[in-house]
Each structure stands twice: as structure tokens, then as C-alpha cells.
Amino acid sequence: MADSTDLSGSRGWLLVGLIALTLVVVPAAVWYLTIGLQAGYGVYVALAMLPALLFGAIGVWTALRHRDAV
């Protein structure tokens, strides 16, 4: 029986997707913008900040899930 801290369902895949987004998609977008387009400095800063915000949101979400389970 799965308890409320089990991440094998859709919540687990959501975490995998967010981590893949932060580790693969955003750096690929920054790499593409540096060689393909000449974007402004603000675009690079905003794209670099996106993984930090997502990892922070993941940390808060998992902490709240753990607190509710205890």
C-alpha cells in the first residue's frame, strides 16, 4: 500500500519532468540563444534564473508534502 510520501505515481513523474526541464531544456535554450540568436543580456539572466526558481519550488513542495505526512 502506498503512503502519502510515495512518489511512484504522477507526482514522481512531475518531479522527473521538472528536474529534466531544469537540467536539460533551460541550458539547451541558453546554448541555442548564444549561437543561434543574439538575444539581450536580460534573456540570459532570466533563463539562468529559471532552474533556480524551479529547484526552490521543488524543495518547498517536497518539504510541505513531508510535513503533511508526519
Secondary structure, 3 states (H helix, E strand, C coil): CCCCCCCCCHHHHHHHHHHHHHHHHHHHHHHHHHHCCCCCHHHHHHHHHHHHHHHHHHHHHHHHHHHHHC
